[in-house]
Amino acid sequence: MCPELYLRKASLPEGIGEGMKAIGVCREGTDIMVPKMRHFVFMARDMDPRGANILKQEMLAVGGEAAISYHAISDISKPTDCIISGTQRQFEIAIRKLGAQPFGLKWLASELDCAIRNLTCPGPRNLGPLNLERTIIMGIVNVTGDSFSGDGSTDAATAIGKALAMEMEGADIIDIGGESTRPGAAPVSRDDELARVIPVIRGLSGKLKALISIDTRKPEVAEAALRAGAGIVNLVGGLRDRKMAELLAGTGAPVVLMHMQGEPANMQDSPEYMDVMDDIVSELRAQVRTAADAGIDPRNIALDPGIGFGKTVEHNLEIIRRLGELRILDLPILIGASRKSFIGKVLDADAGDRLEGGIAAAVLAAANGADIIRTHDVGATARALKLADRINENCG
């Protein structure tokens, strides 16, 4: 039995090392003390009770803690979840011991080691050619007549003009979509979708410094869009198609893997989760593994928890609040909350009057770990995030 690992909290005092240097602490002392100041809380689900009891003893032995079910002490027939808490240094010591233990603990030790390395020594923040040292803006261009936001148009010239204006306002990516994925939306045929998006992409290719993204679920549309000048595939609903996986592996195009429960036509009927963030992390982790197995370079993958795609208002609010838990996968995070219905329900506002809510969601998402913000309102969002990034870089 191999448990699944999830992040609950990571306290990472990023400025502490610099602070120690400023007061004269030697490098060796800093290297010893900083891991004692980083604290983590993880959830391990579905553990063998025998392994859970060993884990608790090992964590207690190093000064950490592990909370397990009371019944796991006497009943080994049922799996137990476990909340594990400790500093980086405590986990490092415990991991060495757990790696030699049975009952799924060797696997858990490997997962803990990988998670802590991801959180404390993340790789370069890039997605394909994009540097993610600051928050990136993805502007939305809907080449549809039935967009939920009311800003769509199937006229290519209108869409091209809108994209060019968004770049002037600060968009780093222009996301072009030809199929509405609003709740209850009917599917669009491949030919209709191609007829909508390809003239726009061709019209923008060579005119934009911003990267062009194709927002689609169809491999044929993604392939044609990449040939026409798109540089990213924003994969609505995530990796569900073998042909899409083969296309992405073959072209090397960056991709955004999105979580969606169900399909646009039924996703809002009655969305349910055991734990919304754990379920999203589990599904996206599985998608990343599928992508890797297909030959897709993990450095070309970003993740989108799918705000509004099979989620209630409370689910959406919780996702933004707990977005930092997705950092356990150590991949760039995209959030698209702009003008979504949950903002309207909280603020009692229609789609054209949700700017302030969208900016609030964007700034909080960025503070909680989002690297890319997808928005209809590029100028206002870009200005808000420029200030938020400046504040954040001077924290700690």
C-alpha positions as CSV (number, residue, x, y, z in Angstrom):
1,M,0.0,0.0,0.0
2,C,1.6,3.3,-1.1
3,P,0.1,6.4,0.5
4,E,-0.6,9.6,-1.4
5,L,1.1,12.7,-0.1
6,Y,-0.4,16.2,0.1
7,L,0.9,19.5,1.4
8,R,-1.0,21.3,4.1
9,K,1.3,24.1,5.1
10,A,4.8,25.3,4.3
11,S,6.5,28.0,6.3
12,L,9.5,29.0,4.3
13,P,11.4,32.0,5.8
14,E,13.0,33.0,2.5
15,G,14.6,36.1,3.9
16,I,16.1,34.5,7.0
17,G,19.3,33.5,5.4
18,E,20.0,37.0,4.2
19,G,19.1,38.3,7.6
20,M,21.6,36.0,9.3
21,K,24.3,37.1,6.8
22,A,23.5,40.7,7.6
23,I,24.0,40.2,11.4
24,G,27.3,38.3,10.8
25,V,26.3,34.6,11.0
26,C,28.8,32.4,9.2
27,R,27.7,30.4,6.2
28,E,28.1,27.1,8.0
29,G,25.9,28.4,10.9
30,T,23.3,29.6,8.4
31,D,23.2,26.2,6.6
32,I,22.6,24.5,10.0
33,M,19.9,26.9,11.3
34,V,17.7,27.7,8.3
35,P,16.4,24.1,7.9
36,K,15.5,24.3,11.6
37,M,13.3,27.3,10.8
38,R,11.5,25.9,7.8
39,H,8.3,24.0,8.9
40,F,6.0,21.7,7.0
41,V,2.7,20.0,7.5
42,F,1.8,17.1,5.2
43,M,-1.2,14.8,4.8
44,A,-0.5,11.2,3.9
45,R,-3.7,9.4,2.9
46,D,-4.5,5.7,3.0
47,M,-1.6,4.5,5.1
48,D,-1.1,1.0,6.3
49,P,-1.8,1.3,10.1
50,R,1.4,-0.6,10.9
51,G,3.4,2.0,8.8
52,A,1.4,4.8,10.4
53,N,2.4,3.7,13.9
54,I,6.1,3.4,12.9
55,L,5.9,6.9,11.3
56,K,4.5,8.4,14.4
57,Q,7.3,6.9,16.5
58,E,10.0,8.1,14.1
59,M,8.6,11.6,14.0
60,L,8.3,11.8,17.8
61,A,11.9,10.6,18.1
62,V,13.2,13.6,16.1
63,G,10.9,16.1,17.8
64,G,8.2,16.2,15.1
65,E,4.7,14.9,15.3
66,A,2.3,12.6,13.4
67,A,-1.4,12.4,14.1
68,I,-3.1,9.1,13.2
69,S,-6.5,7.5,13.8
70,Y,-7.0,6.3,17.3
71,H,-8.2,3.0,15.9
72,A,-4.9,2.5,14.0
73,I,-3.3,1.4,17.2
74,S,-5.4,-1.7,17.6
75,D,-7.1,-2.3,14.2
76,I,-4.7,-2.9,11.3
77,S,-7.5,-3.9,8.8
78,K,-8.4,-0.3,7.8
79,P,-6.1,2.3,6.2
80,T,-5.6,5.5,8.1
81,D,-4.8,9.1,7.1
82,C,-1.9,10.8,8.8
83,I,-1.0,14.5,9.4
84,I,2.8,14.9,9.7
85,S,4.4,18.0,11.1
86,G,8.0,19.0,11.5
87,T,10.9,21.1,10.5
88,Q,13.0,20.5,7.4
89,R,15.8,19.1,9.6
90,Q,13.5,16.8,11.5
91,F,12.1,15.5,8.3
92,E,15.6,14.9,6.8
93,I,16.5,12.8,9.8
94,A,13.2,10.8,9.8
95,I,13.3,10.2,6.1
96,R,16.7,8.4,6.3
97,K,15.1,6.0,8.9
98,L,11.8,5.6,7.1
99,G,13.6,4.6,3.9
100,A,14.5,1.3,5.4
101,Q,11.0,0.5,6.8
102,P,8.2,-1.7,5.3
103,F,4.4,-1.0,5.0
104,G,4.7,1.7,2.3
105,L,7.1,3.8,4.3
106,K,10.0,3.5,1.8
107,W,7.7,5.0,-0.8
108,L,6.5,7.7,1.6
109,A,10.1,8.6,2.5
110,S,10.8,9.1,-1.2
111,E,7.7,11.3,-1.7
112,L,8.5,13.4,1.4
113,D,12.1,13.9,0.2
114,C,11.0,14.9,-3.2
115,A,8.3,17.3,-1.8
116,I,10.7,19.0,0.6
117,R,13.3,19.5,-2.2
118,N,10.6,20.9,-4.5
119,L,9.5,23.4,-1.8
120,T,13.0,24.5,-0.6
121,C,15.1,24.2,-3.8
122,P,12.6,24.8,-6.6
123,G,13.9,24.7,-10.2
124,P,14.1,27.7,-12.5
125,R,10.6,29.3,-12.9
126,N,10.1,28.9,-16.6
127,L,7.5,27.6,-18.9
128,G,9.0,27.1,-22.3
129,P,10.4,30.5,-23.3
130,L,8.6,32.3,-20.5
131,N,10.5,33.4,-17.5
132,L,8.2,33.3,-14.4
133,E,10.2,35.4,-12.0
134,R,7.3,37.8,-11.9
135,T,3.6,37.0,-12.3
136,I,2.7,36.5,-16.0
137,I,-0.5,37.8,-17.5
138,M,-2.5,35.7,-20.0
139,G,-5.1,37.8,-21.9
140,I,-8.3,36.0,-23.0
141,V,-9.6,36.4,-26.5
142,N,-12.8,34.5,-27.1
143,V,-13.6,33.9,-30.8
144,T,-17.1,32.7,-29.9
145,G,-20.5,34.2,-29.8
146,D,-21.6,32.6,-26.6
147,S,-18.9,33.4,-24.0
148,F,-20.1,33.6,-20.5
149,S,-18.3,36.9,-20.1
150,G,-20.1,38.5,-23.0
151,D,-16.9,39.6,-24.7
152,G,-16.7,37.0,-27.4
153,S,-16.8,37.6,-31.2
154,T,-16.4,35.3,-34.2
155,D,-15.1,38.2,-36.3
156,A,-11.4,37.6,-36.9
157,A,-10.5,41.3,-37.3
158,T,-12.2,42.1,-34.0
159,A,-10.3,39.4,-32.2
160,I,-7.0,40.4,-33.7
161,G,-7.5,44.0,-32.7
162,K,-8.4,42.9,-29.1
163,A,-5.3,40.8,-28.9
164,L,-3.0,43.6,-30.0
165,A,-4.6,46.0,-27.5
166,M,-4.1,43.4,-24.7
167,E,-0.4,43.2,-25.5
168,M,-0.1,47.0,-25.2
169,E,-1.8,46.7,-21.8
170,G,0.7,44.2,-20.5
171,A,-0.3,40.7,-21.6
172,D,2.6,38.2,-21.9
173,I,0.4,35.5,-23.4
174,I,-2.7,35.8,-25.6
175,D,-5.0,32.9,-25.1
176,I,-7.3,32.3,-28.2
177,G,-10.3,30.0,-27.9
178,G,-13.0,29.1,-30.4
179,E,-15.3,26.9,-28.2
180,S,-17.2,28.2,-25.2
181,T,-16.6,26.1,-22.1
182,R,-19.2,27.9,-19.9
183,P,-21.4,25.6,-17.8
184,G,-24.0,23.9,-20.1
185,A,-22.2,24.9,-23.3
186,A,-22.8,22.7,-26.3
187,P,-19.7,21.2,-28.1
188,V,-18.4,22.9,-31.2
189,S,-17.3,20.9,-34.2
190,R,-13.7,20.6,-35.1
191,D,-14.2,22.4,-38.4
192,D,-16.1,25.3,-36.8
193,E,-13.5,25.7,-34.2
194,L,-10.7,25.7,-36.7
195,A,-12.5,28.3,-38.9
196,R,-12.7,30.6,-35.9
197,V,-9.2,30.4,-34.4
198,I,-6.8,29.8,-37.3
199,P,-7.4,33.1,-39.1
200,V,-6.9,35.0,-35.8
201,I,-3.6,33.1,-35.0
202,R,-2.3,33.7,-38.6
203,G,-3.3,37.3,-38.4
204,L,-1.4,37.8,-35.1
205,S,1.7,35.6,-36.0
206,G,4.7,37.9,-36.4
207,K,2.8,40.9,-35.1
208,L,2.9,40.0,-31.4
209,K,5.8,39.8,-29.0
210,A,3.4,38.1,-26.6
211,L,3.2,34.3,-26.9
212,I,0.1,32.9,-28.5
213,S,-1.8,30.2,-26.7
214,I,-4.5,28.0,-28.2
215,D,-7.4,27.2,-25.8
216,T,-8.8,23.9,-26.9
217,R,-9.7,20.3,-26.2
218,K,-9.1,18.9,-29.7
219,P,-5.7,17.6,-30.9
220,E,-6.5,18.6,-34.5
221,V,-7.1,22.2,-33.5
222,A,-4.0,22.3,-31.3
223,E,-1.9,20.9,-34.1
224,A,-3.2,23.4,-36.7
225,A,-2.8,26.3,-34.2
226,L,0.8,25.4,-33.5
227,R,1.5,25.3,-37.2
228,A,-0.2,28.7,-37.6
229,G,2.0,30.4,-34.9
230,A,0.7,29.4,-31.5
231,G,3.3,28.6,-28.9
232,I,1.3,27.1,-26.0
233,V,-1.6,24.7,-25.7
234,N,-4.0,25.6,-22.9
235,L,-5.6,22.2,-22.6
236,V,-9.1,22.5,-21.3
237,G,-10.1,19.6,-19.1
238,G,-6.5,18.3,-19.0
239,L,-4.8,15.4,-20.8
240,R,-7.5,13.0,-21.7
241,D,-6.6,12.1,-25.3
242,R,-3.7,9.9,-26.4
243,K,-3.4,11.8,-29.7
244,M,-3.0,15.1,-27.8
245,A,-0.3,13.6,-25.7
246,E,1.6,12.3,-28.8
247,L,1.2,15.8,-30.4
248,L,2.6,17.6,-27.4
249,A,5.5,15.2,-27.0
250,G,6.3,15.4,-30.7
251,T,6.2,19.2,-31.0
252,G,7.7,20.1,-27.6
253,A,5.1,22.8,-27.1
254,P,4.4,24.0,-23.5
255,V,1.1,22.9,-22.2
256,V,-1.3,23.9,-19.4
257,L,-2.9,20.9,-17.8
258,M,-6.3,21.8,-16.3
259,H,-8.5,20.0,-13.8
260,M,-12.1,19.7,-14.7
261,Q,-14.7,17.4,-13.1
262,G,-17.0,16.2,-15.9
263,E,-17.7,18.0,-19.1
264,P,-18.8,21.6,-19.8
265,A,-22.3,20.4,-20.5
266,N,-22.7,18.7,-17.0
267,M,-19.8,19.9,-14.9
268,Q,-21.9,22.2,-12.7
269,D,-24.8,19.7,-12.1
270,S,-23.6,18.6,-8.6
271,P,-19.8,18.8,-8.2
272,E,-18.6,16.9,-5.1
273,Y,-15.1,16.2,-3.6
274,M,-13.8,14.3,-0.6
275,D,-11.3,17.2,-0.2
276,V,-11.3,19.6,-3.1
277,M,-7.6,20.5,-3.1
278,D,-6.4,16.9,-2.4
279,D,-8.6,15.6,-5.2
280,I,-7.2,18.3,-7.6
281,V,-3.6,17.6,-6.6
282,S,-4.2,13.8,-7.1
283,E,-5.7,14.3,-10.5
284,L,-3.1,16.7,-11.7
285,R,-0.3,14.5,-10.3
286,A,-1.8,11.6,-12.4
287,Q,-1.9,13.9,-15.5
288,V,1.7,14.9,-15.0
289,R,2.7,11.2,-14.8
290,T,0.7,10.4,-17.9
291,A,2.4,13.3,-19.7
292,A,5.8,12.2,-18.7
293,D,5.1,8.6,-19.8
294,A,4.1,10.0,-23.2
295,G,7.4,11.8,-23.5
296,I,6.3,15.3,-22.6
297,D,9.1,17.3,-20.9
298,P,7.9,18.3,-17.4
299,R,9.7,21.7,-17.9
300,N,7.0,22.3,-20.5
301,I,4.0,21.8,-18.1
302,A,2.0,24.2,-16.1
303,L,-1.0,23.3,-13.9
304,D,-4.5,24.9,-13.7
305,P,-6.8,23.8,-10.8
306,G,-9.8,24.8,-13.0
307,I,-11.7,27.5,-11.2
308,G,-15.3,27.1,-12.1
309,F,-14.9,23.8,-14.0
310,G,-17.0,21.4,-11.8
311,K,-16.7,23.5,-8.6
312,T,-19.2,25.3,-6.3
313,V,-18.7,28.8,-5.1
314,E,-17.2,27.4,-1.9
315,H,-14.9,25.1,-3.8
316,N,-13.5,28.0,-5.9
317,L,-12.9,30.2,-2.8
318,E,-11.1,27.2,-1.1
319,I,-8.9,26.6,-4.1
320,I,-7.6,30.1,-4.1
321,R,-7.2,30.1,-0.3
322,R,-5.3,26.7,-0.4
323,L,-3.5,27.2,-3.8
324,G,-0.1,27.0,-2.1
325,E,-0.7,23.2,-1.6
326,L,-0.3,22.7,-5.4
327,R,3.3,23.8,-5.1
328,I,4.1,20.2,-3.9
329,L,4.2,19.3,-7.6
330,D,6.8,22.0,-8.3
331,L,5.3,23.1,-11.6
332,P,4.1,26.6,-12.6
333,I,0.5,27.3,-11.6
334,L,-2.1,29.1,-13.7
335,I,-5.3,30.6,-12.3
336,G,-8.3,31.8,-14.3
337,A,-10.9,33.4,-12.1
338,S,-11.7,36.5,-14.2
339,R,-15.4,37.3,-14.3
340,K,-16.3,33.8,-13.1
341,S,-19.8,33.2,-11.7
342,F,-18.5,32.6,-8.1
343,I,-17.4,36.3,-8.1
344,G,-20.8,37.3,-9.2
345,K,-22.5,35.3,-6.5
346,V,-20.3,36.6,-3.8
347,L,-20.6,40.3,-4.9
348,D,-24.1,40.1,-6.4
349,A,-22.7,41.3,-9.7
350,D,-23.2,40.4,-13.4
351,A,-20.4,39.4,-15.7
352,G,-19.6,43.0,-16.8
353,D,-19.3,44.2,-13.2
354,R,-16.8,41.8,-11.7
355,L,-13.5,43.7,-12.2
356,E,-12.8,44.3,-8.5
357,G,-13.5,40.7,-7.6
358,G,-11.3,39.4,-10.4
359,I,-8.4,41.6,-9.3
360,A,-8.8,40.5,-5.7
361,A,-8.8,36.9,-6.8
362,A,-5.8,37.4,-9.0
363,V,-3.7,39.2,-6.3
364,L,-4.5,36.6,-3.6
365,A,-3.8,33.7,-6.1
366,A,-0.4,35.3,-6.9
367,A,0.4,35.7,-3.2
368,N,-0.5,32.0,-2.7
369,G,1.7,30.7,-5.5
370,A,0.1,31.4,-8.9
371,D,2.7,32.2,-11.6
372,I,0.2,33.0,-14.5
373,I,-3.0,34.9,-14.2
374,R,-5.6,34.4,-17.0
375,T,-7.8,37.5,-17.3
376,H,-10.3,39.4,-19.5
377,D,-9.2,42.6,-17.9
378,V,-5.5,42.8,-18.8
379,G,-4.6,46.5,-18.0
380,A,-6.1,46.7,-14.5
381,T,-4.9,43.2,-13.5
382,A,-1.4,43.9,-14.8
383,R,-1.1,47.1,-12.7
384,A,-2.5,45.4,-9.6
385,L,0.0,42.5,-10.0
386,K,2.9,44.8,-10.7
387,L,2.4,46.3,-7.2
388,A,1.7,43.0,-5.6
389,D,4.9,41.5,-7.0
390,R,6.9,44.5,-5.8
391,I,5.4,44.1,-2.3
392,N,6.0,40.3,-2.3
393,E,9.6,40.6,-3.4
394,N,10.4,42.9,-0.5
395,C,8.7,40.6,2.1
396,G,10.9,38.6,4.5
